[in-house]
Amino acid sequence: MQTKNPVYQPIAKLCERYQVSRTTFWRWSKAPGFPTPVRFGRSVRWNPEVIDAFLTQQEA
């Protein structure tokens, strides 16, 4: 279930949330099926709820 107004976060916040390096996060982003980011001008952001769902699916 997605929220009505998803909160998009930058890579720095996501690395902190998942306790991984930027390099690891970018490696994840190249994996097939990884959620695509949303661009706000030059900024690249992701919806953490969608990433959580992707990571949970990968563990199964």
CHARMM internal coordinates of N, CA and C (Angstrom, degrees):
IC EDIT
DIST 1 N 1 CA 1.4480
DIST 1 CA 1 C 1.5168
ANGL 1 N 1 CA 1 C 109.59
DIST 1 C 2 N 1.3171
ANGL 1 CA 1 C 2 N 116.98
DIHE 1 N 1 CA 1 C 2 N 125.10
DIST 2 N 2 CA 1.4462
ANGL 1 C 2 N 2 CA 121.11
DIHE 1 CA 1 C 2 N 2 CA 178.56
DIST 2 CA 2 C 1.5126
ANGL 2 N 2 CA 2 C 109.89
DIHE 1 C 2 N 2 CA 2 C -97.37
DIST 2 C 3 N 1.3254
ANGL 2 CA 2 C 3 N 114.63
DIHE 2 N 2 CA 2 C 3 N 149.39
DIST 3 N 3 CA 1.4477
ANGL 2 C 3 N 3 CA 119.12
DIHE 2 CA 2 C 3 N 3 CA 177.38
DIST 3 CA 3 C 1.5242
ANGL 3 N 3 CA 3 C 109.69
DIHE 2 C 3 N 3 CA 3 C -74.91
DIST 3 C 4 N 1.3142
ANGL 3 CA 3 C 4 N 116.18
DIHE 3 N 3 CA 3 C 4 N 162.78
DIST 4 N 4 CA 1.4529
ANGL 3 C 4 N 4 CA 120.63
DIHE 3 CA 3 C 4 N 4 CA -179.25
DIST 4 CA 4 C 1.5250
ANGL 4 N 4 CA 4 C 111.19
DIHE 3 C 4 N 4 CA 4 C -65.86
DIST 4 C 5 N 1.3120
ANGL 4 CA 4 C 5 N 117.22
DIHE 4 N 4 CA 4 C 5 N -41.71
DIST 5 N 5 CA 1.4562
ANGL 4 C 5 N 5 CA 122.35
DIHE 4 CA 4 C 5 N 5 CA 178.74
DIST 5 CA 5 C 1.5204
ANGL 5 N 5 CA 5 C 108.61
DIHE 4 C 5 N 5 CA 5 C -119.13
DIST 5 C 6 N 1.3186
ANGL 5 CA 5 C 6 N 117.24
DIHE 5 N 5 CA 5 C 6 N 90.93
DIST 6 N 6 CA 1.4643
ANGL 5 C 6 N 6 CA 119.22
DIHE 5 CA 5 C 6 N 6 CA -178.04
DIST 6 CA 6 C 1.5287
ANGL 6 N 6 CA 6 C 110.92
DIHE 5 C 6 N 6 CA 6 C -64.30
DIST 6 C 7 N 1.3140
ANGL 6 CA 6 C 7 N 115.30
DIHE 6 N 6 CA 6 C 7 N 147.17
DIST 7 N 7 CA 1.4539
ANGL 6 C 7 N 7 CA 121.82
DIHE 6 CA 6 C 7 N 7 CA 178.09
DIST 7 CA 7 C 1.5190
ANGL 7 N 7 CA 7 C 107.17
DIHE 6 C 7 N 7 CA 7 C -99.63
DIST 7 C 8 N 1.3067
ANGL 7 CA 7 C 8 N 116.53
DIHE 7 N 7 CA 7 C 8 N 118.33
DIST 8 N 8 CA 1.4517
ANGL 7 C 8 N 8 CA 121.34
DIHE 7 CA 7 C 8 N 8 CA 179.42
DIST 8 CA 8 C 1.5213
ANGL 8 N 8 CA 8 C 108.75
DIHE 7 C 8 N 8 CA 8 C -95.98
DIST 8 C 9 N 1.3289
ANGL 8 CA 8 C 9 N 115.91
DIHE 8 N 8 CA 8 C 9 N 134.65
DIST 9 N 9 CA 1.4540
ANGL 8 C 9 N 9 CA 120.55
DIHE 8 CA 8 C 9 N 9 CA -175.89
DIST 9 CA 9 C 1.5214
ANGL 9 N 9 CA 9 C 111.07
DIHE 8 C 9 N 9 CA 9 C -120.59
DIST 9 C 10 N 1.3413
ANGL 9 CA 9 C 10 N 115.94
DIHE 9 N 9 CA 9 C 10 N 148.84
DIST 10 N 10 CA 1.4647
ANGL 9 C 10 N 10 CA 120.24
DIHE 9 CA 9 C 10 N 10 CA 177.71
DIST 10 CA 10 C 1.5231
ANGL 10 N 10 CA 10 C 110.44
DIHE 9 C 10 N 10 CA 10 C -76.06
DIST 10 C 11 N 1.3083
ANGL 10 CA 10 C 11 N 115.46
DIHE 10 N 10 CA 10 C 11 N 167.25
DIST 11 N 11 CA 1.4581
ANGL 10 C 11 N 11 CA 121.24
DIHE 10 CA 10 C 11 N 11 CA -176.36
DIST 11 CA 11 C 1.5282
ANGL 11 N 11 CA 11 C 112.45
DIHE 10 C 11 N 11 CA 11 C -59.83
DIST 11 C 12 N 1.3233
ANGL 11 CA 11 C 12 N 118.16
DIHE 11 N 11 CA 11 C 12 N -35.46
DIST 12 N 12 CA 1.4633
ANGL 11 C 12 N 12 CA 120.73
DIHE 11 CA 11 C 12 N 12 CA -179.38
DIST 12 CA 12 C 1.5296
ANGL 12 N 12 CA 12 C 111.08
DIHE 11 C 12 N 12 CA 12 C -60.73
DIST 12 C 13 N 1.3134
ANGL 12 CA 12 C 13 N 116.74
DIHE 12 N 12 CA 12 C 13 N -44.60
DIST 13 N 13 CA 1.4769
ANGL 12 C 13 N 13 CA 120.84
DIHE 12 CA 12 C 13 N 13 CA 178.70
DIST 13 CA 13 C 1.5270
ANGL 13 N 13 CA 13 C 111.39
DIHE 12 C 13 N 13 CA 13 C -66.52
DIST 13 C 14 N 1.3318
ANGL 13 CA 13 C 14 N 116.22
DIHE 13 N 13 CA 13 C 14 N -38.38
DIST 14 N 14 CA 1.4618
ANGL 13 C 14 N 14 CA 119.97
DIHE 13 CA 13 C 14 N 14 CA -179.35
DIST 14 CA 14 C 1.5224
ANGL 14 N 14 CA 14 C 111.40
DIHE 13 C 14 N 14 CA 14 C -69.44
DIST 14 C 15 N 1.3227
ANGL 14 CA 14 C 15 N 117.34
DIHE 14 N 14 CA 14 C 15 N -38.14
DIST 15 N 15 CA 1.4684
ANGL 14 C 15 N 15 CA 120.40
DIHE 14 CA 14 C 15 N 15 CA 176.91
DIST 15 CA 15 C 1.5262
ANGL 15 N 15 CA 15 C 110.13
DIHE 14 C 15 N 15 CA 15 C -62.73
DIST 15 C 16 N 1.3105
ANGL 15 CA 15 C 16 N 115.79
DIHE 15 N 15 CA 15 C 16 N -39.81
DIST 16 N 16 CA 1.4653
ANGL 15 C 16 N 16 CA 120.69
DIHE 15 CA 15 C 16 N 16 CA 177.57
DIST 16 CA 16 C 1.5310
ANGL 16 N 16 CA 16 C 110.06
DIHE 15 C 16 N 16 CA 16 C -65.88
DIST 16 C 17 N 1.3151
ANGL 16 CA 16 C 17 N 116.93
DIHE 16 N 16 CA 16 C 17 N -43.55
DIST 17 N 17 CA 1.4704
ANGL 16 C 17 N 17 CA 122.22
DIHE 16 CA 16 C 17 N 17 CA -178.98
DIST 17 CA 17 C 1.5260
ANGL 17 N 17 CA 17 C 112.16
DIHE 16 C 17 N 17 CA 17 C -61.84
DIST 17 C 18 N 1.3511
ANGL 17 CA 17 C 18 N 116.52
DIHE 17 N 17 CA 17 C 18 N -43.82
DIST 18 N 18 CA 1.4614
ANGL 17 C 18 N 18 CA 120.71
DIHE 17 CA 17 C 18 N 18 CA -176.71
DIST 18 CA 18 C 1.5276
ANGL 18 N 18 CA 18 C 113.05
DIHE 17 C 18 N 18 CA 18 C -95.78
DIST 18 C 19 N 1.3292
ANGL 18 CA 18 C 19 N 116.36
DIHE 18 N 18 CA 18 C 19 N -0.49
DIST 19 N 19 CA 1.4616
ANGL 18 C 19 N 19 CA 122.97
DIHE 18 CA 18 C 19 N 19 CA 178.66
DIST 19 CA 19 C 1.5262
ANGL 19 N 19 CA 19 C 111.65
DIHE 18 C 19 N 19 CA 19 C 54.64
DIST 19 C 20 N 1.3330
ANGL 19 CA 19 C 20 N 115.33
DIHE 19 N 19 CA 19 C 20 N 51.67
DIST 20 N 20 CA 1.4563
ANGL 19 C 20 N 20 CA 122.52
DIHE 19 CA 19 C 20 N 20 CA 176.96
DIST 20 CA 20 C 1.5282
ANGL 20 N 20 CA 20 C 108.73
DIHE 19 C 20 N 20 CA 20 C -131.32
DIST 20 C 21 N 1.3217
ANGL 20 CA 20 C 21 N 115.31
DIHE 20 N 20 CA 20 C 21 N 162.56
DIST 21 N 21 CA 1.4579
ANGL 20 C 21 N 21 CA 120.05
DIHE 20 CA 20 C 21 N 21 CA 177.23
DIST 21 CA 21 C 1.5234
ANGL 21 N 21 CA 21 C 109.93
DIHE 20 C 21 N 21 CA 21 C -79.05
DIST 21 C 22 N 1.3324
ANGL 21 CA 21 C 22 N 115.49
DIHE 21 N 21 CA 21 C 22 N 166.26
DIST 22 N 22 CA 1.4629
ANGL 21 C 22 N 22 CA 120.46
DIHE 21 CA 21 C 22 N 22 CA 176.71
DIST 22 CA 22 C 1.5285
ANGL 22 N 22 CA 22 C 110.39
DIHE 21 C 22 N 22 CA 22 C -61.13
DIST 22 C 23 N 1.3352
ANGL 22 CA 22 C 23 N 115.97
DIHE 22 N 22 CA 22 C 23 N -38.34
DIST 23 N 23 CA 1.4588
ANGL 22 C 23 N 23 CA 120.54
DIHE 22 CA 22 C 23 N 23 CA 179.80
DIST 23 CA 23 C 1.5176
ANGL 23 N 23 CA 23 C 110.55
DIHE 22 C 23 N 23 CA 23 C -61.08
DIST 23 C 24 N 1.3225
ANGL 23 CA 23 C 24 N 117.21
DIHE 23 N 23 CA 23 C 24 N -45.09
DIST 24 N 24 CA 1.4675
ANGL 23 C 24 N 24 CA 121.44
DIHE 23 CA 23 C 24 N 24 CA 178.59
DIST 24 CA 24 C 1.5221
ANGL 24 N 24 CA 24 C 110.53
DIHE 23 C 24 N 24 CA 24 C -62.54
DIST 24 C 25 N 1.3227
ANGL 24 CA 24 C 25 N 116.76
DIHE 24 N 24 CA 24 C 25 N -43.84
DIST 25 N 25 CA 1.4662
ANGL 24 C 25 N 25 CA 119.18
DIHE 24 CA 24 C 25 N 25 CA -179.53
DIST 25 CA 25 C 1.5257
ANGL 25 N 25 CA 25 C 110.68
DIHE 24 C 25 N 25 CA 25 C -62.35
DIST 25 C 26 N 1.3268
ANGL 25 CA 25 C 26 N 118.40
DIHE 25 N 25 CA 25 C 26 N -42.89
DIST 26 N 26 CA 1.4606
ANGL 25 C 26 N 26 CA 120.36
DIHE 25 CA 25 C 26 N 26 CA 178.87
DIST 26 CA 26 C 1.5252
ANGL 26 N 26 CA 26 C 111.00
DIHE 25 C 26 N 26 CA 26 C -65.76
DIST 26 C 27 N 1.3319
ANGL 26 CA 26 C 27 N 117.09
DIHE 26 N 26 CA 26 C 27 N -33.58
DIST 27 N 27 CA 1.4703
ANGL 26 C 27 N 27 CA 119.97
DIHE 26 CA 26 C 27 N 27 CA 176.33
DIST 27 CA 27 C 1.5228
ANGL 27 N 27 CA 27 C 109.19
DIHE 26 C 27 N 27 CA 27 C -64.79
DIST 27 C 28 N 1.3438
ANGL 27 CA 27 C 28 N 116.69
DIHE 27 N 27 CA 27 C 28 N -43.30
DIST 28 N 28 CA 1.4697
ANGL 27 C 28 N 28 CA 120.42
DIHE 27 CA 27 C 28 N 28 CA 176.88
DIST 28 CA 28 C 1.5296
ANGL 28 N 28 CA 28 C 110.02
DIHE 27 C 28 N 28 CA 28 C -58.05
DIST 28 C 29 N 1.3309
ANGL 28 CA 28 C 29 N 115.87
DIHE 28 N 28 CA 28 C 29 N -42.90
DIST 29 N 29 CA 1.4699
ANGL 28 C 29 N 29 CA 119.57
DIHE 28 CA 28 C 29 N 29 CA -175.11
DIST 29 CA 29 C 1.5231
ANGL 29 N 29 CA 29 C 112.85
DIHE 28 C 29 N 29 CA 29 C -63.90
DIST 29 C 30 N 1.3217
ANGL 29 CA 29 C 30 N 117.26
DIHE 29 N 29 CA 29 C 30 N -19.34
DIST 30 N 30 CA 1.4673
ANGL 29 C 30 N 30 CA 120.98
DIHE 29 CA 29 C 30 N 30 CA 178.37
DIST 30 CA 30 C 1.5255
ANGL 30 N 30 CA 30 C 112.44
DIHE 29 C 30 N 30 CA 30 C -87.93
DIST 30 C 31 N 1.3243
ANGL 30 CA 30 C 31 N 117.41
DIHE 30 N 30 CA 30 C 31 N -7.42
DIST 31 N 31 CA 1.4670
ANGL 30 C 31 N 31 CA 122.01
DIHE 30 CA 30 C 31 N 31 CA -179.00
DIST 31 CA 31 C 1.5308
ANGL 31 N 31 CA 31 C 109.94
DIHE 30 C 31 N 31 CA 31 C -69.27
DIST 31 C 32 N 1.3220
ANGL 31 CA 31 C 32 N 116.39
DIHE 31 N 31 CA 31 C 32 N 143.22
DIST 32 N 32 CA 1.4744
ANGL 31 C 32 N 32 CA 119.36
DIHE 31 CA 31 C 32 N 32 CA 177.29
DIST 32 CA 32 C 1.5289
ANGL 32 N 32 CA 32 C 111.06
DIHE 31 C 32 N 32 CA 32 C -59.66
DIST 32 C 33 N 1.3123
ANGL 32 CA 32 C 33 N 116.48
DIHE 32 N 32 CA 32 C 33 N 132.03
DIST 33 N 33 CA 1.4552
ANGL 32 C 33 N 33 CA 121.51
DIHE 32 CA 32 C 33 N 33 CA 177.58
DIST 33 CA 33 C 1.5124
ANGL 33 N 33 CA 33 C 114.87
DIHE 32 C 33 N 33 CA 33 C 88.82
DIST 33 C 34 N 1.3518
ANGL 33 CA 33 C 34 N 117.71
DIHE 33 N 33 CA 33 C 34 N -6.11
DIST 34 N 34 CA 1.4618
ANGL 33 C 34 N 34 CA 119.85
DIHE 33 CA 33 C 34 N 34 CA 178.70
DIST 34 CA 34 C 1.5227
ANGL 34 N 34 CA 34 C 108.70
DIHE 33 C 34 N 34 CA 34 C -65.07
DIST 34 C 35 N 1.3329
ANGL 34 CA 34 C 35 N 117.61
DIHE 34 N 34 CA 34 C 35 N 138.98
DIST 35 N 35 CA 1.4662
ANGL 34 C 35 N 35 CA 120.09
DIHE 34 CA 34 C 35 N 35 CA -177.86
DIST 35 CA 35 C 1.5315
ANGL 35 N 35 CA 35 C 111.95
DIHE 34 C 35 N 35 CA 35 C -57.01
DIST 35 C 36 N 1.3036
ANGL 35 CA 35 C 36 N 115.98
DIHE 35 N 35 CA 35 C 36 N 139.45
DIST 36 N 36 CA 1.4553
ANGL 35 C 36 N 36 CA 120.01
DIHE 35 CA 35 C 36 N 36 CA 178.36
DIST 36 CA 36 C 1.5230
ANGL 36 N 36 CA 36 C 109.94
DIHE 35 C 36 N 36 CA 36 C -78.07
DIST 36 C 37 N 1.3184
ANGL 36 CA 36 C 37 N 116.61
DIHE 36 N 36 CA 36 C 37 N 144.44
DIST 37 N 37 CA 1.4576
ANGL 36 C 37 N 37 CA 119.68
DIHE 36 CA 36 C 37 N 37 CA 179.93
DIST 37 CA 37 C 1.5158
ANGL 37 N 37 CA 37 C 111.33
DIHE 36 C 37 N 37 CA 37 C -77.06
DIST 37 C 38 N 1.3080
ANGL 37 CA 37 C 38 N 114.49
DIHE 37 N 37 CA 37 C 38 N 164.97
DIST 38 N 38 CA 1.4589
ANGL 37 C 38 N 38 CA 121.80
DIHE 37 CA 37 C 38 N 38 CA 174.61
DIST 38 CA 38 C 1.5180
ANGL 38 N 38 CA 38 C 106.26
DIHE 37 C 38 N 38 CA 38 C -109.02
DIST 38 C 39 N 1.3091
ANGL 38 CA 38 C 39 N 116.42
DIHE 38 N 38 CA 38 C 39 N 134.99
DIST 39 N 39 CA 1.4636
ANGL 38 C 39 N 39 CA 120.23
DIHE 38 CA 38 C 39 N 39 CA -179.86
DIST 39 CA 39 C 1.5254
ANGL 39 N 39 CA 39 C 109.70
DIHE 38 C 39 N 39 CA 39 C -101.26
DIST 39 C 40 N 1.3235
ANGL 39 CA 39 C 40 N 115.01
DIHE 39 N 39 CA 39 C 40 N 131.13
DIST 40 N 40 CA 1.4524
ANGL 39 C 40 N 40 CA 123.37
DIHE 39 CA 39 C 40 N 40 CA 173.41
DIST 40 CA 40 C 1.5261
ANGL 40 N 40 CA 40 C 105.40
DIHE 39 C 40 N 40 CA 40 C -117.78
DIST 40 C 41 N 1.3058
ANGL 40 CA 40 C 41 N 116.30
DIHE 40 N 40 CA 40 C 41 N 91.88
DIST 41 N 41 CA 1.4617
ANGL 40 C 41 N 41 CA 119.55
DIHE 40 CA 40 C 41 N 41 CA -173.76
DIST 41 CA 41 C 1.5126
ANGL 41 N 41 CA 41 C 108.91
DIHE 40 C 41 N 41 CA 41 C 66.50
DIST 41 C 42 N 1.3227
ANGL 41 CA 41 C 42 N 117.09
DIHE 41 N 41 CA 41 C 42 N -121.24
DIST 42 N 42 CA 1.4617
ANGL 41 C 42 N 42 CA 121.61
DIHE 41 CA 41 C 42 N 42 CA 178.57
DIST 42 CA 42 C 1.5222
ANGL 42 N 42 CA 42 C 112.26
DIHE 41 C 42 N 42 CA 42 C -90.31
DIST 42 C 43 N 1.3137
ANGL 42 CA 42 C 43 N 117.53
DIHE 42 N 42 CA 42 C 43 N -8.38
DIST 43 N 43 CA 1.4610
ANGL 42 C 43 N 43 CA 122.08
DIHE 42 CA 42 C 43 N 43 CA -178.87
DIST 43 CA 43 C 1.5192
ANGL 43 N 43 CA 43 C 111.47
DIHE 42 C 43 N 43 CA 43 C -81.83
DIST 43 C 44 N 1.3224
ANGL 43 CA 43 C 44 N 115.68
DIHE 43 N 43 CA 43 C 44 N 141.86
DIST 44 N 44 CA 1.4644
ANGL 43 C 44 N 44 CA 122.17
DIHE 43 CA 43 C 44 N 44 CA 176.51
DIST 44 CA 44 C 1.5210
ANGL 44 N 44 CA 44 C 106.77
DIHE 43 C 44 N 44 CA 44 C -115.81
DIST 44 C 45 N 1.3165
ANGL 44 CA 44 C 45 N 116.81
DIHE 44 N 44 CA 44 C 45 N 126.86
DIST 45 N 45 CA 1.4641
ANGL 44 C 45 N 45 CA 121.35
DIHE 44 CA 44 C 45 N 45 CA -176.98
DIST 45 CA 45 C 1.5205
ANGL 45 N 45 CA 45 C 110.91
DIHE 44 C 45 N 45 CA 45 C -138.20
DIST 45 C 46 N 1.3292
ANGL 45 CA 45 C 46 N 114.51
DIHE 45 N 45 CA 45 C 46 N 155.48
DIST 46 N 46 CA 1.4590
ANGL 45 C 46 N 46 CA 121.15
DIHE 45 CA 45 C 46 N 46 CA 179.69
DIST 46 CA 46 C 1.5126
ANGL 46 N 46 CA 46 C 109.59
DIHE 45 C 46 N 46 CA 46 C -125.94
DIST 46 C 47 N 1.3340
ANGL 46 CA 46 C 47 N 114.69
DIHE 46 N 46 CA 46 C 47 N 156.32
DIST 47 N 47 CA 1.4560
ANGL 46 C 47 N 47 CA 121.66
DIHE 46 CA 46 C 47 N 47 CA 173.00
DIST 47 CA 47 C 1.5326
ANGL 47 N 47 CA 47 C 106.73
DIHE 46 C 47 N 47 CA 47 C -89.44
DIST 47 C 48 N 1.3306
ANGL 47 CA 47 C 48 N 118.50
DIHE 47 N 47 CA 47 C 48 N 113.43
DIST 48 N 48 CA 1.4636
ANGL 47 C 48 N 48 CA 120.10
DIHE 47 CA 47 C 48 N 48 CA -177.25
DIST 48 CA 48 C 1.5243
ANGL 48 N 48 CA 48 C 114.37
DIHE 47 C 48 N 48 CA 48 C -61.82
DIST 48 C 49 N 1.3236
ANGL 48 CA 48 C 49 N 118.51
DIHE 48 N 48 CA 48 C 49 N -28.24
DIST 49 N 49 CA 1.4701
ANGL 48 C 49 N 49 CA 120.52
DIHE 48 CA 48 C 49 N 49 CA 178.21
DIST 49 CA 49 C 1.5289
ANGL 49 N 49 CA 49 C 110.66
DIHE 48 C 49 N 49 CA 49 C -62.99
DIST 49 C 50 N 1.3080
ANGL 49 CA 49 C 50 N 116.43
DIHE 49 N 49 CA 49 C 50 N -38.98
DIST 50 N 50 CA 1.4625
ANGL 49 C 50 N 50 CA 121.20
DIHE 49 CA 49 C 50 N 50 CA -179.75
DIST 50 CA 50 C 1.5271
ANGL 50 N 50 CA 50 C 110.06
DIHE 49 C 50 N 50 CA 50 C -70.82
DIST 50 C 51 N 1.3257
ANGL 50 CA 50 C 51 N 116.51
DIHE 50 N 50 CA 50 C 51 N -38.25
DIST 51 N 51 CA 1.4654
ANGL 50 C 51 N 51 CA 120.29
DIHE 50 CA 50 C 51 N 51 CA 177.18
DIST 51 CA 51 C 1.5239
ANGL 51 N 51 CA 51 C 110.19
DIHE 50 C 51 N 51 CA 51 C -65.71
DIST 51 C 52 N 1.3386
ANGL 51 CA 51 C 52 N 117.16
DIHE 51 N 51 CA 51 C 52 N -41.58
DIST 52 N 52 CA 1.4689
ANGL 51 C 52 N 52 CA 120.67
DIHE 51 CA 51 C 52 N 52 CA 176.92
DIST 52 CA 52 C 1.5293
ANGL 52 N 52 CA 52 C 110.45
DIHE 51 C 52 N 52 CA 52 C -56.98
DIST 52 C 53 N 1.3257
ANGL 52 CA 52 C 53 N 116.61
DIHE 52 N 52 CA 52 C 53 N -44.83
DIST 53 N 53 CA 1.4639
ANGL 52 C 53 N 53 CA 120.74
DIHE 52 CA 52 C 53 N 53 CA -179.86
DIST 53 CA 53 C 1.5270
ANGL 53 N 53 CA 53 C 110.44
DIHE 52 C 53 N 53 CA 53 C -63.34
DIST 53 C 54 N 1.3250
ANGL 53 CA 53 C 54 N 117.37
DIHE 53 N 53 CA 53 C 54 N -41.37
DIST 54 N 54 CA 1.4616
ANGL 53 C 54 N 54 CA 121.25
DIHE 53 CA 53 C 54 N 54 CA 179.11
DIST 54 CA 54 C 1.5265
ANGL 54 N 54 CA 54 C 110.44
DIHE 53 C 54 N 54 CA 54 C -62.86
DIST 54 C 55 N 1.3257
ANGL 54 CA 54 C 55 N 117.43
DIHE 54 N 54 CA 54 C 55 N -47.59
DIST 55 N 55 CA 1.4581
ANGL 54 C 55 N 55 CA 120.66
DIHE 54 CA 54 C 55 N 55 CA -178.29
DIST 55 CA 55 C 1.5256
ANGL 55 N 55 CA 55 C 111.74
DIHE 54 C 55 N 55 CA 55 C -65.10
DIST 55 C 56 N 1.3098
ANGL 55 CA 55 C 56 N 117.41
DIHE 55 N 55 CA 55 C 56 N -37.37
DIST 56 N 56 CA 1.4617
ANGL 55 C 56 N 56 CA 121.63
DIHE 55 CA 55 C 56 N 56 CA 177.36
DIST 56 CA 56 C 1.5233
ANGL 56 N 56 CA 56 C 110.23
DIHE 55 C 56 N 56 CA 56 C -64.12
DIST 56 C 57 N 1.3206
ANGL 56 CA 56 C 57 N 116.71
DIHE 56 N 56 CA 56 C 57 N -40.43
DIST 57 N 57 CA 1.4549
ANGL 56 C 57 N 57 CA 121.65
DIHE 56 CA 56 C 57 N 57 CA 179.16
DIST 57 CA 57 C 1.5420
ANGL 57 N 57 CA 57 C 110.20
DIHE 56 C 57 N 57 CA 57 C -65.82
DIST 57 C 58 N 1.3161
ANGL 57 CA 57 C 58 N 117.21
DIHE 57 N 57 CA 57 C 58 N -35.99
DIST 58 N 58 CA 1.4643
ANGL 57 C 58 N 58 CA 120.98
DIHE 57 CA 57 C 58 N 58 CA -179.74
DIST 58 CA 58 C 1.5254
ANGL 58 N 58 CA 58 C 111.76
DIHE 57 C 58 N 58 CA 58 C -68.81
DIST 58 C 59 N 1.3186
ANGL 58 CA 58 C 59 N 116.71
DIHE 58 N 58 CA 58 C 59 N -30.60
DIST 59 N 59 CA 1.4728
ANGL 58 C 59 N 59 CA 121.18
DIHE 58 CA 58 C 59 N 59 CA 179.91
DIST 59 CA 59 C 1.5165
ANGL 59 N 59 CA 59 C 112.07
DIHE 58 C 59 N 59 CA 59 C -72.87
DIST 59 C 60 N 1.3230
ANGL 59 CA 59 C 60 N 116.75
DIHE 59 N 59 CA 59 C 60 N -26.71
DIST 60 N 60 CA 1.4681
ANGL 59 C 60 N 60 CA 120.93
DIHE 59 CA 59 C 60 N 60 CA -176.28
DIST 60 CA 60 C 1.5083
ANGL 60 N 60 CA 60 C 113.00
DIHE 59 C 60 N 60 CA 60 C -71.61
END
COOR INIT
IC SEED 1 N 1 CA 1 C
IC BUILD
